[in-house]
Amino acid sequence: MSRAVQGRGCLPWACLGPYLRAASLPGAAGGSFHGKILSGDGISLPRSCVRHQGGPQGPPAQRSSSRHGLDHLRTVASSDAIKKHQKSLAAWFSNQPSEERQFGPSFSLDAVHVDPVIRESSLEQILKPSPELTVRHQLQRSSRRVISLQNLFEADSCGRQVKNVVLYGTVGTGKSTLIKKMVVDWCHGLLPRFELVVPFSCEDLSHSRVPISLRRLVTKKYQHLRDVAPLLGASNLKVLFILNGLERLNLDFRLAGTELCCDPSEPIAPSAIVVNLLRKYLLPEASIIVTARPSAVRRIPGKYVGRYAEICGFSDTNLQKLYFQMRLSQPGCDGEGSGEQENLVEMLWRNLERQNQIAAACFLPSYCWLVCTTLHFLYFTRTVPPSQTLTGIYTSFLRLNFSGEVLDSTEPTAVPMMKYVAKTVGKLAHEGVMSRQTCFSEEDLRQCFEVEMKTESELNLLEVFRSDVFPFFLTPCVQPGREHAFVFTIPAMQEYLAALYVVLGEKKTLAQKVGKELSELIGKVSEDAAVVLGIVSKVLPLRFLPVLFNLLKIFPRFFSRLSGKDRDTIARTMAEELFKEEDYYNDDVLDQINSSILGVEGPLRHPDEAPDDEVFELFPIFMGGLLSRRNRALLEQLGCSIKNLAALEIAEAMKKTVIRNSRKGLPPSELMDYLFFLHEFQNERFTAEAVRSLRTVNLSSVKLTPLKCSVLASVLGAAGHEVAELNLTSCNLDAASLRTLFPVLLRCKVLHLQLNSLGPDACEELRALLLHAQCAVSDLRLSNNPVGVQGARHLAEALAGNRSLSRLSLLHAALGDRGAEEIAWRLPENQQLQELNLGYNSLTDASALSVVEVAKKHATLDKVHLYFNDISEEGKRALHSLRMERDGVRALVFLTAGTDVSDYWSSILSTVQRNLPFWDRERVRQHLALLLQDLESSRRQTGNPWRKAKFLRVESEVKRMLAKLQHGTL
């Protein structure tokens, strides 16, 4: 491979946006998306470039005079140099950023690209005063003509041939990706108008200060064109120059500032080359596309621009739907169920149709990418790296859009765009989180952005921010009656930017700000003792030097202590927000994110109904995630530095508070959030210390998706400690969940797995768990699971070889007689089981008696639950004869024990009441009626008044349950 492909510095630009494309179908050149697949190893190129037949060909005199030149161009177009250049460009522009590669085949370049809407514009429309360039403003300008990428150079309305095109749009609309698509189209012969395409990065050109000729610049960037470069300016070669990111260049079109140059071999400054190309003084026959943010468009005088075109993103909701369908329906997006991909797309479509705020957010293709990436993270865990975090997705998303970007290159300070956003938008986001506010008035925006504007430079930066970046983060609210308020484009972005604002230390007192600045200033002076000594020795006696050096040592320490209090404040904010009690009993944050994207199934809230209080549980989680090493490295590229020492001090300050609060016993959803916070933090030592105190983990009723199972396994696996009790009741577990949680389940003493979807395949996983040499499970509860006969066979095999289990509950597990016989057959091989619950499993007399006969010979088993089975009166009498006094085993079948009440009557009734919502109510009613008859019969047989009173008490309890059951109140 050539150096042009191998060396990053020799190539156009490193990153062209977060959403990549495949090459196009030849037959669909004019459509909104294309379907030809790019190969990473090589591409199939035409043997010669096809000449464009439909565009302006010039007058006949020109055609006849240039016939010899055209013949020569055909030879050049089919030369190896052009082919190598096409192959080199295709290979480079097919490169994926790491943010794409980590999501597997579903996010590869084989995915089909969807073109954004491009509307023809004019300089008057660009310069026209507007209160705010917002998404709503973009959507309202639909009367302008839509133009395709292939028609950018068609003649204008006056019939003039267009040579210079300015393609502009705000951050995130897809300028760079569209240019990437154009280049790859040309590489595959889908742009026949041009025989040569030469892309340049204006950022790259801005770093060059040495004069260079156009021909040398082309061969320096693209070695393969060294045989073609001499033809530039010497023939009618149809060449297209692409200048990406005009805002990076300071162009001066005045003759006094940039001299005229028409010789492509004359060395001049790169910016002068650009100016003369746009003037059409240098290579007047060349076509040029310039991409720019709106604030930079006015840098090119209007007389040098043939067409202005604005990228309007996915202003058509159908384009959003098409994008989501293509992204989420790729073969690599293999969810747990066969129809899960279609399900996701369908739910997303319904949410787009009924919630216009999401449609307004996905006007920007960048946010469509973020939505798809988040769904991929939530649902397709098997193809996502274990180290991937939600904070990492948002940080990568901002890096893709803002890496290396400065707000205004004409300002000498060169403020990183993301740093400016963190200080301004982050402040607004933080104030909103603190006041539980998601909608902001124009006055709120003015207070946030303009209150400290004092200089011309600050006002200029604000103006650039309004035109280029504001719509990326804030958009008008679409709810009726709130049209003049602004909301964050995606709700989670508010919490992310608020967290970034806090973690970067922007929330400081005046004393902390002054202390930090003075500490850094004095510290820099004290580092160079020789310079200090040389300066003061001329004006101070030597006896004062020790005093001076002591002062230099004291002041940095004093001021660093003052500014260091900011880290304690960050830690305290993080801990307080993480355990804020007013957020308790909400859905966990992963479910909140899921519902914000896919919507909530069921009836919509009435417009007049008061909204629920806003929940900001992602805020502390993002704060923790931003302190991880990977995210700090990405933030460094955005100009937002968080030092290692600062992250360490924040973690140390937070540790005691976090561990102390986690011991209080959090509700299940809040405990899941806490575990997710530790996962986002990505600090193994901190996580190990934090979870070591968690001996009881109750996550009942939390829907454990594959992602949540991975988080739970990762976090609880950090310490490797034994868990006294893990409650996973009603968590939608299946066999795949158990495989993910296997290392954690091994170390649990009491394991609650009731009310899940654990069938025979899950029981096979449980067999492997119980037969493992390091298994610590002593109490396994599998009530209300579809275990079945095959599952019972797996569990029976596990019982035969297990050495830790003392209690096993298979209440209401669809065992039947065959399942019970499987258990009874292998039960003698077990040595330590003490209690076995086979209640409500449709057992008949024979199977119940066989289980009890085996149980009474067992060395340790002393209690067998058999209530609510299909046992006849004769069977009950036979079981009653096997009482503890005679056989050493207690068979809990009914509420009586001869002429007395069973000692376990309350346990039986409480089990019934607890499981009633999940059982067949009619069958329960019949069993309760039989129990009542049995109680009344036994009461009549006894003459002991004390026993009669006990019978009456239990009878009243059963009658109360029957009455509630009949009236539907139980």
Secondary structure, DSSP 8 states (H G I E B T S, - for coil): --HHHH-GGGSS-S---S-------GGGTTSSEE-----SS-----SS-----SS----HHHHHHTHHHHHHHHHHHTSHHHHHHHHHHHHHHT---HHHHTT-GGGSTTS-EE---EEEE-HHHHHS--S---HHHHHH-TTS-B--GGGTTS--TTS----EEEEE--TTS-HHHHHHHHHHHHHTT--TT-SEEEEEEHHHHHT--S-B-HHHHHHHH-GGGGGTGGGTTTS---EEEEEE-GGG-----STTTS-----TTS-B-HHHHHHHHHHTSSSTT-EEEEEE-GGGGGGS-GGG-SEEEEE--S-SHHHHHHHHHHHHTSTT---SSTTHHHHHHHHHHHHHHH-HHHHHHTTSHHHHHHHHHHHHHHH-GGGS-TT--HHHHHHHHHHHHHTT-BS-TTSTT--BHHHHHHHHHHHHHHHHHHTT---B-HHHHHHHHTTT--SHHHHHHHHHHHHHTHHHHEEE--STT-TTSEEESSHHHHHHHHHHHHHTT-S--HHHHHHHHHHHHHHHHHH-HHHHHHHHTTTS-GGGHHHHHHHHHHHHHHHHHHHHHHHHHHHHHHHHHHT-GGGTTS--HHHHHHHHHH--SS----TTS-------THHHHHHHHHTSHHHHHHHHHTT----HHHHHHHHHHHHHHHHHHHTT---HHHHHHHHHHHHHHT-HHHHHHHHTT--EEE-TT----HHHHHHHHHHHHHH---EEEEE-TTS---HHHHHHHHHHHTTEEEEE--SS---HHHHHHHHHHHHSTT----EEE-TTS--HHHHHHHHHHHHHH-SS--EEE-TT---HHHHHHHHHHHGGG-SS--EEE--SS---HHHHHHHHHHHHTSSS--EEE-TTS---HHHHHHHHTS-HHHHS-EEE-SSEETTEE-TTHHHHHHHHHHHGGGS-HHHHHHHHHHHHHHHHHHHHH---HHHHHHHHHHHHHHHHHHHHHHHT--
